[in-house]
Amino acid sequence: MNAGGADSMWTAVNESTMYGEELAVHRFADLPALAFVHGLEDVWSSWTPLTRFLAGRFRSYPMDMPWRTGGTYKWRTRGTAAQWIEAGLNLVPEPVSVLVAHSLGANSVLQWLAAGAVPKFDALVLLSPFYWPPSMPADWKVFDAFREDFAAVMTAGLRTRLGERAESMDPEVFAAMARKMLDGMGPQAFLALFDQYSAATQLPLAHVDVPTLVLGSPQDAGLAGERAEALKADMPCAELYLDPRLTHFCHMEQPREVAELILSFVDGHRSP
């Protein structure tokens, strides 16, 4: 029941007959699929602001990963980051054209690629990943500094989720909420992220040929200094776009800008 002779543009997802008349629901088959991987202690719906700016170009599939808010962290012993990414992608009901991943989700994608995955994506976008340069010592000083960075990033995430409420909230009340949030996460949340961060050094990513865009801020703890350049050196296909106006949670706080950057990158690497 395709119309107008443009058979390749439509596909029927459901058909029925009622009172002798045919009914059907179609979808635009020419919209490519875009999958999202959220970060630590986040939820799949956090991608909503960004998907609104991509709706006319992609069919969005936000993945609900086991490192979601309120998770038990049993996932750390039940599968590797690479295995969880593979399992999530296998649930997407059609071939993925573009994959966008944030923070720990982005690092998990890097682990998946380093494990030998050869995806047939048109593009890969990594938002605010963490990367460990080979010159950084694995000592207690770095461990303690990252623990402070972890608390700062998670607190910033709370402020983002609260939105305008955070601006009018008593600072002591907000600080108490942040402490309660961090206490609720416990050390397992920090260790999960630190494991991914410390493992991200000189990853075997040279084989990756998927056009990759790394978005973030040069002031972000995971990309500051030589971290971004270390990722670029290990992953030659990656293009870096670091802008101090972008935050760690840019997909929620600057969704229009991020959407424009994604679309420009995808269009620039689309096969003629």
C-alpha positions as CSV (number, residue, x, y, z in Angstrom):
1,M,0.0,0.0,0.0
2,N,2.8,2.4,-0.8
3,A,1.8,5.6,-2.4
4,G,3.0,7.8,-5.3
5,G,5.3,5.3,-6.7
6,A,8.0,6.0,-4.1
7,D,8.1,2.5,-2.8
8,S,11.5,2.9,-1.3
9,M,10.4,5.8,0.9
10,W,7.7,4.0,2.9
11,T,7.2,0.8,4.8
12,A,4.0,-0.5,6.3
13,V,4.3,-1.3,10.0
14,N,0.7,-2.5,10.5
15,E,-2.3,-3.2,8.3
16,S,-5.9,-4.2,8.9
17,T,-9.3,-4.4,7.3
18,M,-12.4,-2.9,8.9
19,Y,-15.9,-2.8,7.5
20,G,-14.4,-3.9,4.2
21,E,-12.0,-1.0,4.1
22,E,-8.2,-1.3,4.3
23,L,-6.3,0.6,7.0
24,A,-2.6,0.9,7.5
25,V,0.1,2.7,9.4
26,H,3.3,3.5,7.6
27,R,6.6,5.0,8.5
28,F,9.3,6.9,6.6
29,A,11.7,4.2,5.8
30,D,14.3,6.6,4.5
31,L,15.0,8.0,8.0
32,P,18.2,6.5,9.3
33,A,18.4,5.1,12.8
34,L,20.4,6.9,15.5
35,A,21.1,5.1,18.8
36,F,22.1,6.8,22.1
37,V,24.1,5.4,25.0
38,H,23.7,7.3,28.3
39,G,26.3,7.9,30.9
40,L,26.7,6.7,34.5
41,E,23.8,7.3,36.9
42,D,21.8,8.7,34.0
43,V,18.6,7.6,32.2
44,W,17.7,7.0,28.6
45,S,15.2,9.9,28.6
46,S,18.0,12.4,29.2
47,W,18.4,12.3,25.4
48,T,15.0,13.9,24.9
49,P,16.2,17.5,24.5
50,L,18.6,16.4,21.8
51,T,16.2,14.1,19.9
52,R,13.8,17.0,19.5
53,F,16.4,18.8,17.3
54,L,17.2,15.6,15.3
55,A,13.6,14.4,14.9
56,G,13.3,15.4,11.2
57,R,16.5,13.6,10.2
58,F,16.7,10.5,12.3
59,R,14.6,7.8,14.0
60,S,16.0,7.9,17.6
61,Y,16.6,4.8,19.8
62,P,17.8,5.8,23.3
63,M,19.3,2.7,24.9
64,D,18.5,2.0,28.6
65,M,21.8,0.7,30.0
66,P,22.5,-1.1,33.3
67,W,24.6,1.8,34.6
68,R,21.3,3.8,34.8
69,T,20.3,5.8,37.8
70,G,19.6,3.5,40.8
71,G,21.4,0.5,39.3
72,T,22.9,-2.2,41.5
73,Y,26.3,-2.3,39.7
74,K,26.1,-6.0,39.4
75,W,26.6,-5.4,35.7
76,R,30.3,-4.8,36.4
77,T,30.8,-8.5,37.1
78,R,28.2,-9.9,34.7
79,G,29.7,-8.5,31.5
80,T,32.3,-6.2,30.1
81,A,31.6,-2.7,28.9
82,A,32.1,-4.0,25.3
83,Q,29.5,-6.8,25.9
84,W,26.9,-4.4,27.2
85,I,27.3,-2.1,24.2
86,E,27.0,-5.1,21.9
87,A,23.9,-6.3,23.6
88,G,22.3,-2.9,23.6
89,L,22.9,-2.4,19.9
90,N,21.5,-5.9,19.2
91,L,18.2,-4.7,20.6
92,V,17.9,-1.9,18.1
93,P,15.3,-3.2,15.5
94,E,17.2,-1.8,12.5
95,P,20.7,-1.1,11.3
96,V,22.2,1.8,13.2
97,S,23.5,4.7,11.1
98,V,24.8,6.9,13.8
99,L,25.7,6.1,17.4
100,V,25.9,8.9,20.0
101,A,27.3,8.1,23.4
102,H,28.0,10.2,26.5
103,S,30.6,10.1,29.3
104,L,30.9,6.5,30.7
105,G,28.7,5.4,27.7
106,A,31.3,6.9,25.4
107,N,34.1,5.2,27.2
108,S,32.2,1.9,27.0
109,V,31.9,2.4,23.2
110,L,35.7,2.9,23.1
111,Q,36.2,-0.3,25.0
112,W,33.8,-2.1,22.5
113,L,35.8,-0.7,19.6
114,A,39.1,-1.7,21.2
115,A,37.8,-5.2,21.7
116,G,37.7,-5.5,17.9
117,A,34.2,-4.4,16.9
118,V,33.9,-3.3,13.3
119,P,30.6,-1.4,13.1
120,K,29.1,-0.3,9.9
121,F,28.0,3.1,11.2
122,D,28.0,6.2,9.0
123,A,29.2,8.2,12.0
124,L,30.1,7.9,15.7
125,V,29.7,10.8,18.1
126,L,31.4,10.7,21.6
127,L,30.2,13.4,24.0
128,S,32.5,14.2,27.0
129,P,34.5,11.0,27.1
130,F,37.2,10.4,29.7
131,Y,40.7,9.6,28.4
132,W,43.9,8.7,30.3
133,P,47.1,10.0,28.7
134,P,50.0,7.6,28.8
135,S,52.1,10.2,30.7
136,M,49.8,10.3,33.6
137,P,51.0,8.1,36.6
138,A,48.5,5.7,38.1
139,D,49.1,6.9,41.7
140,W,47.0,7.9,44.7
141,K,47.3,11.6,43.9
142,V,45.6,11.0,40.5
143,F,43.0,8.7,42.2
144,D,42.1,11.3,44.8
145,A,41.9,14.1,42.2
146,F,39.6,12.0,40.0
147,R,37.4,11.3,43.0
148,E,37.0,15.1,43.4
149,D,36.3,15.4,39.7
150,F,33.7,12.7,40.0
151,A,31.8,14.5,42.8
152,A,32.0,17.7,40.8
153,V,30.6,16.2,37.6
154,M,27.8,14.3,39.4
155,T,26.8,17.5,41.3
156,A,26.8,19.4,38.0
157,G,24.5,16.7,36.6
158,L,22.1,17.1,39.5
159,R,22.0,20.9,38.8
160,T,21.3,20.2,35.2
161,R,18.4,17.8,36.0
162,L,16.9,20.3,38.5
163,G,17.0,23.1,35.9
164,E,15.5,26.4,37.0
165,R,14.7,24.9,40.4
166,A,18.4,24.8,41.2
167,E,18.8,28.5,40.5
168,S,16.2,29.5,43.1
169,M,17.2,26.8,45.7
170,D,19.0,27.7,48.9
171,P,22.7,26.7,48.4
172,E,22.8,24.7,51.6
173,V,19.7,22.8,50.5
174,F,21.3,22.0,47.2
175,A,24.5,21.0,48.8
176,A,22.6,18.6,51.1
177,M,20.8,17.1,48.1
178,A,24.2,16.6,46.3
179,R,25.7,14.9,49.4
180,K,22.6,12.6,49.7
181,M,22.9,11.8,46.0
182,L,26.6,10.9,46.2
183,D,26.0,8.9,49.4
184,G,23.3,7.0,47.6
185,M,25.6,6.2,44.7
186,G,28.2,4.9,47.0
187,P,31.8,4.0,46.1
188,Q,30.8,1.5,43.4
189,A,29.6,4.4,41.1
190,F,33.0,6.1,41.4
191,L,34.9,2.9,41.0
192,A,32.9,2.0,37.9
193,L,33.8,5.3,36.2
194,F,37.4,5.1,37.4
195,D,37.8,1.6,36.0
196,Q,36.7,2.9,32.6
197,Y,38.9,6.0,32.8
198,S,42.1,4.2,33.9
199,A,41.5,1.6,31.2
200,A,41.3,4.3,28.5
201,T,45.0,4.7,27.8
202,Q,46.6,3.8,24.5
203,L,43.6,1.7,23.5
204,P,44.0,-0.3,20.3
205,L,41.8,2.0,18.2
206,A,43.9,2.5,15.1
207,H,41.8,0.0,13.1
208,V,38.6,2.0,13.6
209,D,37.6,3.7,10.4
210,V,34.2,5.0,11.3
211,P,34.1,8.8,11.0
212,T,34.2,9.9,14.7
213,L,33.4,13.2,16.3
214,V,34.5,13.9,19.8
215,L,32.6,16.8,21.4
216,G,33.3,18.4,24.7
217,S,34.9,21.2,26.6
218,P,38.7,21.7,27.0
219,Q,37.9,22.4,30.6
220,D,36.1,19.1,31.2
221,A,38.1,16.9,33.6
222,G,38.1,13.9,31.1
223,L,39.4,15.9,28.1
224,A,41.5,18.6,29.7
225,G,45.1,19.1,28.8
226,E,46.7,16.3,26.9
227,R,43.8,13.9,27.3
228,A,42.0,14.9,24.2
229,E,45.2,14.8,22.1
230,A,46.0,11.3,23.5
231,L,42.6,10.1,22.3
232,K,43.2,11.6,18.9
233,A,46.6,10.0,18.7
234,D,45.2,6.5,19.5
235,M,42.2,7.0,17.3
236,P,43.3,8.7,14.0
237,C,39.8,8.7,12.6
238,A,38.5,11.0,15.3
239,E,37.9,14.7,14.9
240,L,38.0,16.8,18.0
241,Y,35.6,19.7,18.6
242,L,36.3,21.3,22.0
243,D,34.5,24.4,22.9
244,P,34.5,26.0,26.4
245,R,30.8,26.9,25.9
246,L,29.9,23.2,26.0
247,T,29.3,21.5,29.3
248,H,29.8,17.9,30.3
249,F,26.1,17.5,29.9
250,C,25.9,19.4,26.6
251,H,23.3,17.0,25.2
252,M,20.9,18.4,27.8
253,E,22.2,22.0,28.3
254,Q,23.2,22.9,24.7
255,P,21.0,20.4,22.7
256,R,20.5,22.8,19.7
257,E,24.3,23.4,19.3
258,V,25.1,19.7,19.7
259,A,22.4,18.7,17.2
260,E,23.8,21.2,14.7
261,L,27.3,19.8,15.1
262,I,26.1,16.3,14.7
263,L,24.2,17.0,11.6
264,S,27.0,19.0,10.0
265,F,29.5,16.2,10.8
266,V,27.2,13.5,9.4
267,D,26.4,15.5,6.2
268,G,30.1,16.1,5.7
269,H,30.9,12.4,5.8
270,R,27.9,11.1,4.0
271,S,28.7,9.0,0.9
272,P,27.7,10.7,-2.3
